[in-house]
Amino acid sequence: VFVVIEAALITTAVVYDNKGDDQTEYFESYADDYMNPDHNWSVVRYAEWLNTYHEANVQINPDETLPPWERVDWNELNDAETGSHNLPPHGEQQYYELIGKYHQYASGWNDYTGGANNSQISPNFTYYAGERGEANDYYNTSSTAIMGVYINHVLSAAEAVWGATRFNKNLAVNFRVEP
């Protein structure tokens, strides 16, 4: 029974970890949207919003053939940010988490219409946050299965001790009675 449970838990952990990886790849691609020249989320739009509404002076390279994350100076961008977080460079896990978690980055979405009010969220922000949440749910299921493996090990060890104790107790009684 313990072996079957262990196999099921390990299979669950691997399957859901892979689903989490696939979902992560999907929501990151959705944000970057390489096929769409307007990209769903753009650090250039975010920098322009800072320049417009927070009197920042983030220099933006006018070469639109470059990806947005290569068009801004990240140090200038981080210096200009007034919210609770600084946007990490493109590609880092925190980059993708922050753009779909905090309203401070709402203005970078291509369907944002809030002007100075960055607490207004767009449909793309909401969709992206849901997709990112789904990946987290997959990873949480995988982590729970791993915890189940540990619990299964403890229960299996306890059952082995209990079974050995019962067996040895009967063995001791037989030795005392038979001679």
N, C-alpha and C positions, 0 to 999 in steps of 0.2 A: 504494500500500500504506500509506504513512504517513497519507494523508488518511482512509482507511477505519479504521485503528487509532485515529486521533484522534477520529473521530466515535463509535466504539464506546466509547472511554474517557470522553468527555464525557457520552454518554448514560448510561453506568454511574454516573458521579459524580452526575448530576442525579437519576436514579431512586433511588439509595440515600440521597441526602441527603433527598429527599422521604419515603422510607420511615422514615428516622430521625426526621424531624419528626412524622410520623403516630404513630410508636411513642412518642415523647416525650409527645405530647398524650394518648395512651392511658394511660401509666403515671402521669402527673400527675393525670389524671381519676380513675384508680383510687384513688390516695391520698386525694384530696379527696372522692370519691364523693358528689356533690351530692344524689343521689337518696336516699341513705341518711342518715337523721338522726344515725346513730352514726358516720358517716365511717369509712373504713378506717383512716386515720391521723389522730390529733387531737392538736394541741398542748396542748389542755386535759388530756387523759389524761396526757401527758408531764409537764405542770406539776403535776398531782395526784400523780404518782409522785415527783417531786422534793420536794414538800411532805411526803409520807408517809415516804419512806425517806432523805431527805437533810436533813430538818429545815429545808427552805427555806420561804419565805413569799411565794410568788408569788400575787398577788391574781388571782382568777378571777371575771369578771363572771358572775353567776348567770343572766343572760338567755340562755336556750337557743335563742332564735330567731336569735341572731347566729351567724355561722360561727365555728368554734373559734378561728381566727387573729385574730378581733376581740375575743375574750373575755379575752385575757391581755395583760399589759404585757410587751413584748419585752425591755425593759431589765431588769426584775426577773427575768425568765426567764433571760436571759444571765448575770446576776450569780449566779444560783443554780446554774448548770451546773457540774458538777465534772469532767466528762470532758475529752477532748482538744480538743473543738470547741464553738463557740457556734452555736446554730441561727440562721441568717439569717431575715429576715422571710418570711412566706408569699409564694409566687410567684416568688422568685428561684431560679435554676438550682441553687444550692448547697443550698437548702432541700430540694428534691426529691432531690438526690444524697445528702445526709447521712442522711435518714430511712430510706433503704434500703441504706446502706453500713456504718453504725456501730452497734454493739450499744447504745451509749449512748442511742439513740433508740427501742429496741425496745419500750419500755413504752407508746409512743403508738399502737401497733397495736391494733385492737379485739379481736383474738383472743390478746392477750398474757396469759400466766398465770404469769409467772415471779416475781411478788412483788418482793422486793428484788434478786433476781438478774437484772440486765438483760442478762446475756450469754446468757440463754435466748432463742432466736429463735422466732418464731411462723410458722405456714404463710403468713400474709399477708406478713410480712417477706420470707420466702424467695421467694414468688411475685413480689412487687414488685421485688426485687433482680434476678431473672431477666429481667423485662420491661425494666427499666432497662438491663441488660446487653445485651439484644437491640438496643435503640436505639443503644447505643455501638458494637455490631458493625456496624450499618448505616452509621453515621458513619465508622467506620474503613475500610470498603470504599470509601466515597465519597472519602475522603482518599487512599487507595491509588491509586484511578483518577486523581485529580488529579496525583499524583506520576508516574504513567504518562504523562500528557500532557507533563510536563516532560521526561521521559526520551525520549519520542517526538520532541520538538522537537530535543533534542540529537543524537539519532541521525539525524534528517532533515537537520540542518545538516551533520553529519559526512559523510553520504552525498552531499550537494550539493557539498561541497568536494572530496571524492574524485572524483566524476563530472566536475566542472569541470577538475580537475587532469589527469585522463585525457584528456579532450577536448582541452584546450589542449596537452598533450604531443604528441598525434597531429597537431594542427594545425601545431605548430612543425616537426615532422619533415617534413610535406608541403611547407611553404614552403621548406625547405632543399633538398629533393630536386628539386622541379619546375623552379625557374629554371635 
